[in-house]
Amino acid sequence: MKTWALEWRGADQAFTCAQDGCAEADLVLFFGARGILARPSAFETLRAACPSALIVGCTTGTIIAGDAIEDDGASAVAVKLERSQVRLASVEIAGKTSEAVGAELARMLTDASPAGDGRLAAVLIISDGLNVNGSALVGGLQAGVGAGVAIGGGLAADGAAFEKTLVAANGQPRENLVAAIGFYGDGLEARMGVAHGWERFGPPRRITKAAGAVLFEMDGKPALDLYEKYLGDEAAQLPASALLYPLLISNPADESDQVVRTILAVDHEARTMTFAGDMPEGWTAKLMRGAADSLTQGALDAADMVRAEAADASETLALLVSCVGRRLAMGQRTGDEVEAVSEVLGPAARRIGFYSYGEVVTPGVAGHCGLHNQTMTLMTLREAA
């Protein structure tokens, strides 16, 4: 595997690559502010630099490029696979359930592999961030590709605006689109990491009424009433202020089965909240808050899960997907979590990523793929020597 970083030149409204080999890339990943990606020049200059590549990306409020972050910027990485193959599937969301979209992507990826390409080893999914149920989306995808396929990625974002998200699937970025990249080959290794670092507070609550991602009641009371009670004056800034106070939900039958959930929207009249993933009835919910040190430790824990031994440190593509809520909570110290991950991964890893409305990661190379919120997730890909 070979990788190259492409530079966004704001004055020229263009991506450029000054390094030899960029034009031979098989894949380009790019992320950027909505104002940048909405301009045709962003995609057009990537296509000019990498004429044969599959080009996939999405909007975000904050990009991750190497060991740095930037608001209102853009970043891109080009990848040349030497012993593996890559395929792209994309599906329009409109008129379909999220689970059906995931299942359709799975069919496209499992049908796409010629016999000589080897097994489907990993999937990287980039989805519209506001018009899907992320849990159902990844559930449909995982069911279709099988438990042995590693899945990572995230939901596109728009900073704290929650107005519009865009996804590019080998074309100009647009709304209501989900893209999934399949990586094929027996020599491809995928590693996954996920952790959060949020601290719990307040009494545990039980989800007593919910439908999919919409939460109606906790402990038999309107969910929004309880949330506003804890947020106090910050309730006036919902849903953005809720990014600082996510919920940890856990299965009462197995406390290790837990995920972090964050709010996407509120309905003040119905007193309901819509989250980025499913809110199962009967599960326990507990409010959380974070400090920069604890959130940075969470990022370190995630990086440790994908750490490669020095002898195995061949060139690696590392996708970092963190959450908009972590960006808001950490403020000027947000760079701490990215720098911590960079120190663990080392110089052999080409690092790129974004701050999302939902993070997707398989806990281990095999297993159930979950949608997470307010976490640092990592997906590393490398080809065996």
C-alpha positions as CSV (number, residue, x, y, z in Angstrom):
1,M,0.0,0.0,0.0
2,K,1.2,3.5,-0.8
3,T,-0.5,6.7,0.3
4,W,-0.2,10.4,-0.5
5,A,-1.6,13.5,1.2
6,L,-3.4,16.0,-1.0
7,E,-3.3,19.7,0.1
8,W,-6.3,21.9,0.0
9,R,-5.4,25.4,-1.2
10,G,-8.1,27.7,-0.1
11,A,-7.0,30.6,-2.1
12,D,-7.1,28.5,-5.3
13,Q,-10.2,26.5,-4.2
14,A,-8.3,23.4,-5.2
15,F,-6.8,20.1,-4.0
16,T,-3.2,19.5,-5.2
17,C,-0.7,16.7,-4.9
18,A,2.9,17.5,-5.5
19,Q,4.2,14.0,-4.9
20,D,5.0,11.5,-7.6
21,G,2.5,8.6,-7.9
22,C,-0.7,10.4,-6.9
23,A,-2.1,9.9,-10.4
24,E,-1.9,6.1,-10.0
25,A,-4.2,6.0,-6.9
26,D,-7.0,3.5,-6.6
27,L,-8.9,5.4,-3.9
28,V,-9.2,8.9,-2.6
29,L,-10.8,9.8,0.8
30,F,-11.6,13.4,1.4
31,F,-13.4,15.4,4.1
32,G,-14.2,19.1,4.5
33,A,-16.5,21.9,5.6
34,R,-19.8,22.0,3.8
35,G,-18.9,25.4,2.2
36,I,-15.9,23.8,0.6
37,L,-17.3,20.5,-0.5
38,A,-20.4,22.2,-2.0
39,R,-18.1,23.9,-4.5
40,P,-17.6,21.9,-7.7
41,S,-13.9,22.6,-7.7
42,A,-13.2,20.4,-4.7
43,F,-14.2,17.2,-6.5
44,E,-13.0,18.4,-9.9
45,T,-9.5,19.0,-8.7
46,L,-9.4,15.6,-6.9
47,R,-10.4,14.0,-10.1
48,A,-7.7,15.9,-12.0
49,A,-5.1,14.7,-9.6
50,C,-6.2,11.1,-9.4
51,P,-8.0,10.4,-12.7
52,S,-8.5,6.6,-12.1
53,A,-9.4,6.6,-8.4
54,L,-12.6,6.0,-6.7
55,I,-13.3,9.3,-4.8
56,V,-15.3,9.2,-1.6
57,G,-15.8,11.8,1.1
58,C,-18.2,13.8,3.2
59,T,-18.8,17.1,5.0
60,T,-17.7,17.8,8.5
61,G,-17.2,20.7,10.8
62,T,-13.7,19.6,11.7
63,I,-11.1,17.6,9.7
64,I,-8.3,15.4,11.0
65,A,-5.1,15.5,8.9
66,G,-2.1,13.7,10.3
67,D,-1.7,14.9,13.9
68,A,-3.7,18.1,13.5
69,I,-7.3,19.3,13.3
70,E,-8.8,22.2,11.4
71,D,-12.2,23.8,11.4
72,D,-13.6,25.0,8.1
73,G,-10.8,23.2,6.1
74,A,-10.5,20.2,3.9
75,S,-8.1,17.2,3.7
76,A,-7.6,14.3,1.3
77,V,-5.6,11.1,1.1
78,A,-4.9,9.1,-2.0
79,V,-4.3,5.3,-1.7
80,K,-2.6,2.8,-4.1
81,L,-3.3,-0.8,-3.3
82,E,-0.6,-3.3,-4.4
83,R,-2.1,-6.6,-3.4
84,S,-5.8,-5.8,-2.8
85,Q,-8.8,-4.6,-4.7
86,V,-11.3,-1.9,-4.0
87,R,-15.0,-1.5,-5.1
88,L,-17.6,1.2,-4.5
89,A,-21.3,0.9,-3.8
90,S,-23.7,3.8,-3.2
91,V,-27.4,4.0,-2.5
92,E,-29.9,6.9,-2.4
93,I,-31.8,7.0,0.9
94,A,-35.0,8.5,-0.3
95,G,-38.0,6.2,0.0
96,K,-36.1,3.4,1.6
97,T,-35.7,2.2,5.2
98,S,-32.2,2.5,6.6
99,E,-32.0,-1.2,7.1
100,A,-32.9,-1.8,3.4
101,V,-30.2,0.7,2.4
102,G,-27.6,-1.3,4.3
103,A,-28.8,-4.6,2.9
104,E,-28.7,-3.2,-0.7
105,L,-25.1,-2.0,-0.1
106,A,-24.2,-5.4,1.2
107,R,-25.6,-7.1,-1.9
108,M,-23.7,-4.7,-4.2
109,L,-20.4,-5.4,-2.4
110,T,-20.8,-9.1,-2.2
111,D,-21.8,-9.4,-5.8
112,A,-19.0,-7.1,-7.0
113,S,-16.0,-9.3,-6.3
114,P,-14.5,-11.1,-9.3
115,A,-13.1,-14.5,-8.4
116,G,-9.5,-13.3,-8.6
117,D,-9.9,-10.5,-6.0
118,G,-10.2,-12.7,-3.0
119,R,-12.5,-12.3,0.0
120,L,-14.3,-9.2,1.1
121,A,-12.1,-8.3,4.0
122,A,-13.4,-4.9,5.1
123,V,-16.0,-2.2,4.4
124,L,-15.7,1.6,4.9
125,I,-19.1,3.3,5.1
126,I,-19.7,7.0,4.7
127,S,-23.3,8.1,5.2
128,D,-25.5,11.1,5.1
129,G,-25.7,12.2,8.8
130,L,-29.2,13.5,9.2
131,N,-31.5,11.3,7.2
132,V,-30.7,7.8,8.4
133,N,-31.1,5.6,11.4
134,G,-27.5,4.7,11.7
135,S,-28.1,1.5,13.8
136,A,-30.5,0.1,11.2
137,L,-28.1,1.1,8.4
138,V,-25.1,-0.8,9.8
139,G,-27.3,-3.6,11.0
140,G,-28.5,-4.2,7.4
141,L,-25.0,-4.0,6.1
142,Q,-23.5,-6.3,8.7
143,A,-26.2,-8.9,8.2
144,G,-25.5,-8.9,4.4
145,V,-21.7,-9.1,4.4
146,G,-21.4,-11.4,7.4
147,A,-19.8,-11.2,10.8
148,G,-16.3,-11.9,9.5
149,V,-16.0,-8.6,7.6
150,A,-14.7,-5.6,9.5
151,I,-16.7,-2.4,9.1
152,G,-15.7,1.1,9.9
153,G,-16.7,4.7,9.0
154,G,-19.1,7.3,10.1
155,L,-22.0,9.7,9.4
156,A,-21.3,12.9,7.7
157,A,-21.6,16.1,9.8
158,D,-22.2,19.8,9.6
159,G,-20.5,20.9,12.7
160,A,-23.0,22.0,15.4
161,A,-25.4,23.3,12.7
162,F,-27.4,20.1,12.0
163,E,-28.7,21.7,8.8
164,K,-27.3,19.7,5.8
165,T,-24.7,16.9,5.2
166,L,-23.2,15.9,1.9
167,V,-21.6,12.6,0.7
168,A,-19.5,12.0,-2.4
169,A,-19.5,8.6,-4.1
170,N,-17.3,9.1,-7.1
171,G,-19.2,12.2,-8.0
172,Q,-20.1,15.7,-6.7
173,P,-21.1,15.6,-3.0
174,R,-24.9,15.6,-2.3
175,E,-27.6,14.9,0.3
176,N,-29.4,11.6,1.0
177,L,-26.5,9.4,-0.1
178,V,-24.7,6.5,1.5
179,A,-21.4,5.2,0.1
180,A,-19.6,2.0,1.0
181,I,-16.1,1.0,-0.1
182,G,-15.3,-2.7,-0.2
183,F,-11.7,-3.9,0.3
184,Y,-10.9,-7.4,-1.2
185,G,-7.9,-9.6,-0.7
186,D,-6.6,-12.3,1.6
187,G,-3.6,-10.2,2.4
188,L,-5.5,-7.1,3.7
189,E,-5.5,-6.6,7.5
190,A,-8.1,-4.5,9.2
191,R,-7.9,-3.4,12.8
192,M,-10.6,-1.6,14.7
193,G,-10.6,0.5,17.9
194,V,-13.3,2.3,19.8
195,A,-13.5,4.0,23.2
196,H,-15.1,7.2,24.7
197,G,-13.8,8.4,28.1
198,W,-17.0,10.1,29.1
199,E,-17.8,10.2,32.8
200,R,-21.3,9.1,34.1
201,F,-23.3,11.2,36.5
202,G,-26.9,11.3,37.9
203,P,-29.1,8.3,38.5
204,P,-29.7,5.5,35.9
205,R,-32.9,5.8,34.0
206,R,-34.9,3.1,32.1
207,I,-36.0,3.6,28.5
208,T,-39.8,3.0,28.9
209,K,-41.0,4.2,25.5
210,A,-39.1,4.4,22.2
211,A,-39.5,3.7,18.5
212,G,-36.2,3.2,16.6
213,A,-34.1,6.3,17.2
214,V,-36.9,8.3,18.7
215,L,-37.0,8.4,22.5
216,F,-40.4,9.2,24.1
217,E,-40.1,8.3,27.7
218,M,-37.6,7.5,30.4
219,D,-38.9,6.1,33.7
220,G,-42.4,6.8,32.4
221,K,-41.8,10.5,32.0
222,P,-41.3,12.6,28.8
223,A,-37.7,12.2,27.8
224,L,-37.2,15.8,26.9
225,D,-38.5,16.9,30.4
226,L,-35.8,14.9,32.1
227,Y,-33.1,16.1,29.8
228,E,-34.0,19.7,30.2
229,K,-34.0,19.3,33.9
230,Y,-30.3,18.2,33.8
231,L,-29.2,20.8,31.2
232,G,-30.8,23.8,33.0
233,D,-30.1,27.0,31.1
234,E,-28.3,25.0,28.4
235,A,-31.6,23.4,27.4
236,A,-32.4,26.5,25.3
237,Q,-29.6,25.5,22.9
238,L,-30.9,22.0,22.2
239,P,-30.0,19.9,20.3
240,A,-26.5,21.4,20.0
241,S,-26.0,21.6,23.8
242,A,-26.9,17.9,24.2
243,L,-23.7,17.1,22.4
244,L,-22.0,17.9,25.7
245,Y,-24.2,15.5,27.6
246,P,-24.6,12.2,25.7
247,L,-26.4,9.1,27.0
248,L,-24.7,5.8,27.8
249,I,-27.3,3.1,27.1
250,S,-26.8,-0.5,28.2
251,N,-28.5,-3.8,27.9
252,P,-29.8,-4.9,31.3
253,A,-29.2,-8.5,30.3
254,D,-25.6,-7.9,29.6
255,E,-24.0,-4.7,30.9
256,S,-21.0,-5.1,28.6
257,D,-23.4,-4.5,25.7
258,Q,-23.5,-0.7,25.7
259,V,-23.1,2.2,23.3
260,V,-23.0,6.0,23.6
261,R,-25.9,7.9,22.0
262,T,-26.2,11.6,21.1
263,I,-29.2,13.7,20.1
264,L,-29.8,14.8,16.5
265,A,-33.1,16.6,17.0
266,V,-35.8,17.5,19.5
267,D,-39.5,17.9,19.2
268,H,-40.6,20.4,21.9
269,E,-44.3,19.8,21.3
270,A,-44.2,16.0,21.5
271,R,-41.4,16.2,24.2
272,T,-39.3,13.6,22.3
273,M,-35.7,13.4,21.2
274,T,-34.3,11.8,18.1
275,F,-30.9,10.1,18.5
276,A,-28.3,9.0,15.9
277,G,-29.1,5.3,16.6
278,D,-31.7,3.0,18.1
279,M,-32.9,3.5,21.7
280,P,-34.1,0.0,22.7
281,E,-37.0,-0.1,25.2
282,G,-36.0,-1.7,28.5
283,W,-32.4,-0.6,28.3
284,T,-30.8,1.6,30.9
285,A,-29.7,5.1,30.1
286,K,-27.3,7.3,32.1
287,L,-26.3,10.9,31.4
288,M,-22.6,11.6,30.9
289,R,-20.2,14.5,30.7
290,G,-16.6,14.8,29.8
291,A,-13.3,16.6,30.6
292,A,-10.5,16.9,28.2
293,D,-8.2,14.6,30.1
294,S,-10.7,11.7,30.3
295,L,-11.7,12.1,26.6
296,T,-8.1,12.1,25.6
297,Q,-7.6,8.9,27.6
298,G,-10.5,7.4,25.7
299,A,-8.8,8.2,22.4
300,L,-5.6,6.5,23.7
301,D,-7.6,3.4,24.7
302,A,-9.0,3.2,21.1
303,A,-5.5,3.6,19.6
304,D,-4.1,0.9,21.8
305,M,-6.6,-1.5,20.2
306,V,-5.1,-1.0,16.8
307,R,-1.5,-0.6,17.8
308,A,0.9,-2.5,15.4
309,E,4.1,-4.1,16.5
310,A,7.2,-2.4,15.2
311,A,8.0,-5.4,13.0
312,D,4.6,-5.1,11.4
313,A,4.6,-1.4,10.9
314,S,4.3,-1.4,7.1
315,E,2.6,1.6,5.5
316,T,-1.0,1.9,6.9
317,L,-4.1,3.9,6.2
318,A,-5.7,5.0,9.4
319,L,-9.2,6.5,9.4
320,L,-10.0,8.4,12.6
321,V,-13.7,9.2,13.2
322,S,-14.5,11.2,16.3
323,C,-17.7,13.0,17.3
324,V,-18.9,16.6,17.0
325,G,-19.8,16.4,20.6
326,R,-16.2,15.6,21.6
327,R,-15.1,18.6,19.6
328,L,-17.4,20.9,21.4
329,A,-16.6,19.4,24.8
330,M,-12.9,19.6,24.4
331,G,-12.7,23.0,22.7
332,Q,-9.1,24.2,22.3
333,R,-7.8,20.9,23.7
334,T,-9.5,18.8,20.9
335,G,-6.1,18.4,19.3
336,D,-4.9,16.4,22.3
337,E,-6.9,13.3,21.4
338,V,-5.7,13.4,17.8
339,E,-2.1,13.9,18.9
340,A,-2.4,11.0,21.4
341,V,-3.6,8.7,18.7
342,S,-0.8,9.8,16.3
343,E,1.8,9.0,18.9
344,V,0.5,5.5,19.3
345,L,0.1,4.8,15.6
346,G,3.5,6.1,14.6
347,P,4.8,7.5,11.4
348,A,4.0,4.5,9.3
349,A,0.2,5.3,9.5
350,R,-1.2,7.9,7.1
351,R,-3.9,9.5,9.2
352,I,-7.1,11.2,8.0
353,G,-10.5,11.6,9.5
354,F,-13.4,13.8,10.6
355,Y,-15.7,14.7,13.4
356,S,-19.0,13.0,12.8
357,Y,-22.7,12.6,13.7
358,G,-22.1,8.9,14.4
359,E,-19.2,6.5,14.4
360,V,-19.3,3.0,12.9
361,V,-16.9,0.3,14.0
362,T,-16.8,-3.5,14.4
363,P,-15.6,-4.5,17.9
364,G,-12.8,-6.7,16.7
365,V,-12.2,-8.0,13.2
366,A,-15.2,-10.2,13.5
367,G,-18.4,-9.6,15.4
368,H,-21.4,-7.3,15.4
369,C,-21.0,-3.9,13.8
370,G,-22.3,-1.1,16.0
371,L,-23.1,2.6,15.5
372,H,-21.5,4.6,18.3
373,N,-21.8,8.3,19.3
374,Q,-19.4,10.5,21.1
375,T,-16.5,8.1,20.7
376,M,-13.1,8.0,19.1
377,T,-13.1,5.2,16.5
378,L,-10.2,4.0,14.4
379,M,-10.0,1.7,11.4
380,T,-6.5,0.8,10.1
381,L,-5.9,-1.0,6.8
382,R,-2.6,-2.4,5.6
383,E,-1.4,-5.0,3.2
384,A,0.7,-7.9,4.4
385,A,4.2,-7.9,3.1
